[in-house]
Amino acid sequence: MKSRSAGQLLRPLACALAVAALSLVLQLATPAASKALLAPGGIRTSKAPAGAGTPVARLPDRPANVPWVLRADRLVLHGSAFRGVVTVRAASGAQRVLKFTARSLDFGDLDLTAGRGRAAMRLRAKPATTSTVQGKDVTLYTQKLSGTLVGLGGEPLPADRSVTVTPDALPPWLSHPAVPTRTITFENVTVSQVAQLSGDMSIAGPTLSVAAG
């Protein structure tokens, strides 16, 4: 990030947000914050390819200490598989969550909020861009995923494409015993109470602000 206002905002918040899920944004923004953000629950950055203008961040491979809420105009889970309902341990205690693995994830017009109340921070990608998560083992744990289902790896879509998936509400199309992995696409999606998201995330033109409310 190159905006001066973002840099001024990050300095007083760097320590407070060191273990927050949104620490990836802070570390990308100011080199001075890097050491503080390597605390447990933080992230590790990796260099972007030569000539690339998009920063890349290594997301944590452990449950986050604060909730993430991801919103996107479009979410594509490439080569994904639903691994069932599992229990993870976070700062708030044990949580039942949905587990997905994927070859990669695409988020169109990413809008991410982490934290609660006055500590909540909001990250938005540049409009009309696609943010990606890639890696050897891309994993997503979440308590709730809602949106409009528009692609199911070539399989027929359900009659009602407005879906909400939780550990207690698993639609029959979510997994297919004969097709271990497939690409699933949602529009106008909200991924709520994210417990964990691991991989290398690339965000084009990110802007950071204090979340409203």
KABELJO-V484803 format. One record per residue. N is the residue number from 1. SS is DSSP state (hx for helix, st for strand, lp for the rest). Layout:
N | SS
N | SS
//
This chain:
1 | lp
2 | lp
3 | lp
4 | hx
5 | hx
6 | hx
7 | hx
8 | hx
9 | hx
10 | hx
11 | hx
12 | hx
13 | hx
14 | lp
15 | lp
16 | lp
17 | lp
18 | lp
19 | lp
20 | lp
21 | lp
22 | lp
23 | hx
24 | hx
25 | hx
26 | hx
27 | hx
28 | hx
29 | hx
30 | lp
31 | hx
32 | hx
33 | hx
34 | lp
35 | lp
36 | hx
37 | hx
38 | hx
39 | lp
40 | lp
41 | lp
42 | lp
43 | lp
44 | st
45 | st
46 | st
47 | lp
48 | lp
49 | lp
50 | lp
51 | lp
52 | lp
53 | lp
54 | lp
55 | st
56 | st
57 | st
58 | st
59 | st
60 | lp
61 | lp
62 | lp
63 | lp
64 | lp
65 | lp
66 | lp
67 | lp
68 | st
69 | st
70 | st
71 | st
72 | st
73 | st
74 | st
75 | st
76 | st
77 | st
78 | st
79 | st
80 | st
81 | st
82 | st
83 | st
84 | st
85 | st
86 | st
87 | st
88 | st
89 | st
90 | st
91 | lp
92 | lp
93 | st
94 | st
95 | st
96 | st
97 | st
98 | st
99 | st
100 | st
101 | st
102 | st
103 | st
104 | st
105 | st
106 | st
107 | st
108 | st
109 | lp
110 | lp
111 | st
112 | st
113 | st
114 | st
115 | lp
116 | lp
117 | hx
118 | hx
119 | hx
120 | lp
121 | st
122 | st
123 | st
124 | st
125 | lp
126 | lp
127 | lp
128 | lp
129 | lp
130 | st
131 | st
132 | st
133 | st
134 | st
135 | st
136 | st
137 | st
138 | st
139 | st
140 | st
141 | st
142 | st
143 | st
144 | st
145 | st
146 | st
147 | st
148 | st
149 | st
150 | st
151 | st
152 | st
153 | lp
154 | lp
155 | lp
156 | lp
157 | lp
158 | lp
159 | lp
160 | lp
161 | lp
162 | st
163 | st
164 | st
165 | st
166 | st
167 | lp
168 | lp
169 | st
170 | lp
171 | lp
172 | hx
173 | hx
174 | hx
175 | lp
176 | lp
177 | lp
178 | lp
179 | lp
180 | lp
181 | lp
182 | st
183 | st
184 | st
185 | st
186 | st
187 | st
188 | st
189 | st
190 | st
191 | st
192 | st
193 | st
194 | st
195 | st
196 | st
197 | st
198 | st
199 | st
200 | st
201 | st
202 | st
203 | st
204 | lp
205 | lp
206 | lp
207 | st
208 | st
209 | st
210 | st
211 | lp
212 | lp
213 | lp
//
